[in-house]
Amino acid sequence: MCGICGLVMLEGIVDDDVIPQQVNKMIDALMHRGPDDTGIDGDHSALFGMTRLAIRGLSDGKQPIIDRDSGVMMACNGEIDNHLELREWLLERGRTVEQSTDVAVIPAMYLELGDAFVERLKGAFAIAIWDPRTKKLLLARDRAGERPLFFSINDGVIAFASLIAALVSPGKHDFTVSNNAVHSYLQAGFFVAPETPFKNIQKVLPGEVLTLDTSGIQRRHYWSWNAVNTSKKTGSLDAFDDIFRESVRRQSEVDVDFGLFLSGGLDSSLITAVTRAIRPEKTLKAYSLRFTEASYDEGHYAEQVANTLGVEFVPVWVRPEDFPPTIAKLVRQVGEPLADPAWVPSALLASRAAQDVRVALVGEGADELFGGYPTYFGANLAGYYARLPGSVRTLVRRVVEGWPASDKKVTIPFLLKRFIQGDELNFLGRHILWTSCISPAILNRLGVTPPLITRHDYLSTEMLDRLQQHDLETSLAEGLLTKADRASMKSALELRAPFLDKEVMEFAATLPEKERINRLQTKVFLKQYALRYLPADIVHRKKRGLSVPLSSWLREPLYEWAKSKLSSPLLDQVGVNRYVAVELLQEHMQRKADHARAIWTLCVLSEWLEWVSEVESESTNI
């Protein structure tokens, strides 16, 4: 894992003195991602930079890597888990890879296969390749979107980097905030590629390879999780065991110490158990979040799992006073807002783990692939609810909306208030509305026109496949994985997600609906499989997920901090009425409604706008 960046001059030399200075500034902005080494190389047409977190090939992992014969230059943020197999394949074709680091196979793979080389890679990666023979820049991102990659084009110069913050710095091109993108963020809580909060910065999509040259941008999707068109068959526990164990084995085959993030839920517990089974000789540590608020704390479950499996348990306590300084630093390091409140606890967890290990295995992706969210069976129930007479639905809505707000975690009233929304939409529209950060009604109050929810004429028989694919491509790729990457790399810790291995994802797409969701039971197949490794009480424990007690904290002790953020005139500049934002906080304080998600989303946006203002002020002083 590392940070990569670079500048490519499509129309020749711009300024030999300025270009290295700009790339070095980009490297500085990425140093927290890779403190072990830096590298810069290239010529008058292209200059690449990198910061390295050494995981494999510790002694010879220098990047950028340049092929001596062709001049092809490569930089990669990530890891190639099947590099040993690829080395053998390349050797059979007369290509010897000298460096032992895993990403060293990439230039040779590109020279052998062109842009089709990405289809042969397994792992999490963001790659940049400059081919001086064709004057083309290639950018590629892994299938699930675990590693980020951004780019911009200004006056014939392409800039790319692992973070937006490396592309936006004082004295550079004037980057303009996109109000439309910001309004979409207010609804979703994240930015869906290729969109970013800036008009002239784009993001490479998961499973996408781009080529950029003087003729423009050519985009190609080399992979997608297409469960709709995948033949279904009863899942084999033995076949999946081989696939999943191999995924965990490959991702834990590193030259440094690694640990585990353990919540006590099914997904992280299963990864911990399989890792323990595969590496019985290894001393393992499991890191877990703790909250003093009982309904939010699951640390005791995680400790139970760790003790059962013979893994050392390391608790990390989360306190409200950690939130303001941590979110301020995160936003400034990455250059974009992210509304997931778990971003801060995840960063605290990574900070503690980084004291002991360089890598941690995590459970991201299991819910999206194997059907773990209550909204999936809720979509079925909502279809019946939508067919009730309008008068009955009106009565139900009045009763449900009249229930008082609660500070406890995921209460029945909270779920029902979400459930009754969007009964005029199709299943995907309802799903998007249920999972939104700020409802259309609140957005209207704030002066923001709610982004249109695209209506698709999907068959009801495709419902579960479509919902899971939507979540994989949006909330997982651009929300949860963004949180995981930015939170961990703040402390130079690499996270790896065995569920997002290519073979695991493709196996999940073959499962019949009843092996994912069966009435009110979620993750049917995965739970059957998990019984091979875990006690039944752990496997069948009610899903809770990582949540933060924001509802109570925003009343006290984060009230004054939130009020200062919501009062900022900077919100007006992106079309958000700050006076209404403060009204929402007052209503929340008075328990007239639970606006915690909306308030937090606005506070993070305000923090990000402060950073943008700081960059603009520094630019005027240069």
Secondary structure as GFF3:
##gff-version 3
##sequence-region A 1 622
A	DSSP	beta_strand	2	9	.	.	.	ID=ss1
A	DSSP	alpha_helix	18	29	.	.	.	ID=ss2
A	DSSP	three_ten_helix	31	33	.	.	.	ID=ss3
A	DSSP	beta_strand	37	42	.	.	.	ID=ss4
A	DSSP	beta_strand	46	52	.	.	.	ID=ss5
A	DSSP	beta_strand	65	66	.	.	.	ID=ss6
A	DSSP	beta_strand	73	80	.	.	.	ID=ss7
A	DSSP	alpha_helix	83	92	.	.	.	ID=ss8
A	DSSP	three_ten_helix	102	105	.	.	.	ID=ss9
A	DSSP	alpha_helix	106	113	.	.	.	ID=ss10
A	DSSP	three_ten_helix	114	120	.	.	.	ID=ss11
A	DSSP	beta_strand	123	131	.	.	.	ID=ss12
A	DSSP	beta_strand	136	141	.	.	.	ID=ss13
A	DSSP	beta_strand	150	154	.	.	.	ID=ss14
A	DSSP	beta_strand	157	161	.	.	.	ID=ss15
A	DSSP	three_ten_helix	164	166	.	.	.	ID=ss16
A	DSSP	alpha_helix	179	188	.	.	.	ID=ss17
A	DSSP	beta_strand	202	203	.	.	.	ID=ss18
A	DSSP	beta_strand	208	213	.	.	.	ID=ss19
A	DSSP	beta_strand	216	221	.	.	.	ID=ss20
A	DSSP	alpha_helix	237	251	.	.	.	ID=ss21
A	DSSP	beta_strand	258	261	.	.	.	ID=ss22
A	DSSP	alpha_helix	266	278	.	.	.	ID=ss23
A	DSSP	beta_strand	285	290	.	.	.	ID=ss24
A	DSSP	alpha_helix	299	309	.	.	.	ID=ss25
A	DSSP	beta_strand	312	317	.	.	.	ID=ss26
A	DSSP	three_ten_helix	320	322	.	.	.	ID=ss27
A	DSSP	alpha_helix	323	334	.	.	.	ID=ss28
A	DSSP	alpha_helix	343	353	.	.	.	ID=ss29
A	DSSP	beta_strand	359	361	.	.	.	ID=ss30
A	DSSP	alpha_helix	366	370	.	.	.	ID=ss31
A	DSSP	alpha_helix	374	386	.	.	.	ID=ss32
A	DSSP	alpha_helix	390	401	.	.	.	ID=ss33
A	DSSP	alpha_helix	412	419	.	.	.	ID=ss34
A	DSSP	alpha_helix	427	434	.	.	.	ID=ss35
A	DSSP	alpha_helix	440	445	.	.	.	ID=ss36
A	DSSP	three_ten_helix	460	462	.	.	.	ID=ss37
A	DSSP	alpha_helix	463	471	.	.	.	ID=ss38
A	DSSP	pi_helix	472	480	.	.	.	ID=ss39
A	DSSP	alpha_helix	481	489	.	.	.	ID=ss40
A	DSSP	beta_strand	494	496	.	.	.	ID=ss41
A	DSSP	three_ten_helix	498	500	.	.	.	ID=ss42
A	DSSP	alpha_helix	502	508	.	.	.	ID=ss43
A	DSSP	three_ten_helix	513	515	.	.	.	ID=ss44
A	DSSP	beta_strand	517	518	.	.	.	ID=ss45
A	DSSP	beta_strand	521	522	.	.	.	ID=ss46
A	DSSP	alpha_helix	524	530	.	.	.	ID=ss47
A	DSSP	alpha_helix	536	539	.	.	.	ID=ss48
A	DSSP	alpha_helix	550	553	.	.	.	ID=ss49
A	DSSP	alpha_helix	559	566	.	.	.	ID=ss50
A	DSSP	alpha_helix	570	573	.	.	.	ID=ss51
A	DSSP	alpha_helix	578	589	.	.	.	ID=ss52
A	DSSP	alpha_helix	596	620	.	.	.	ID=ss53
###
